[in-house]
């Protein structure tokens, strides 16, 4: 495992496929404005700034999460927050890159 893998930026194709098979929800943590300008069809938008206040809502989905954003930085932060709250999740990276892997 390389440093990029440890930070959540390594090759994610296999991990994304596994989470997709587990019916994971795509969680886009960009701002509402960024999300409105383009996003993965069916994804849920909860901006990183309010993610902490939406943990119970995310837990109610009872599904694993693939977090995404513009570049992968905010989704890395979101993944850390979600994992600290017991939510099964991975960092999907930038939404456009993730979309190409789905």
N, C-alpha and C positions, 0 to 999 in steps of 0.2 A: 504494500500500500504506500503510495507516494504522498507527499505533502499536499498536493491538490486534492487527492481523495480524502485525506483527513479533514480538510477544510470544506469539503462538500462540492468541489469543483472538478473532480475527475470524470472519467468516462461513465456516463449515467445510463446509457442505452439499456443495458440488461436490468438494472435496478428499476428504471422507469417501466419497462415491460412487466416486471414482477408486480409493481404497485398497480399498474393498469389492470392486470388480471385480478387483483384483489379489490377492484371497483373503487380505487382511490378517487377522492375529489381533488380537482385542480384548484388550488388557492392562490390567487393573484394578489400580491401584497403591495402593488403600486397604488398611487393615488386614484381617486375616482376619475379625474380628468385623463390620466394616462390610460386607464382601463377603457374609457369611452372612445379613445382614439384607436383602439384595436386590442383584441384579446382572443384567447382560445375559447371557441364555442363551448358553452356549458360550464365554463369556469366560474368560480365564486370570487368576488372582489371584497377583500377586507384589507384596507390599507394598514401597513406596518404600524403606523402611529396609533391605531386603535386596537390592534390585534390582542393585546393583553386583556382588554375589556370584553372580548368576544370568545374567550376560551370555552365557556360553558356552551355557547351556541355551536362551536366547532365540535365539541365532545358529543353533543346531541346527534350529530350526523352519523356517529358510530361507524366511521369509515376512515381508512388511512388517508394521509394528505400528501400531495405533491405540491410544494410551494414554488412559486415562480414570481419574477419581477421583470425589470428591464435587462439587467446584466447578470444577476445572480447574487449580488451583495445583500440586498434587502431580504431576499428569500433565504439566504444563509442565516441572517439574524432571526427571521421568522421561524425557521426550522429549529434553531436553538431554543427559542421561547416555547414552541409547541412541545418539543421533547421534554423540557423541564416540567411541563404540565401533563406528562404521561400520554401524549398523543403520538401515535405511530406516523412518522413523516420522513420525507426526504426533500433535499433541495433539488428542484428541477432546473434551476438556473434561469436564464433569460427566457421569456415566454415564447419568442419566435423560434429559438433553438429547441425548446421543449416541444413546441407544436410539430416540428419536423420529425420528432422521435416518436410521436404518438401514432 
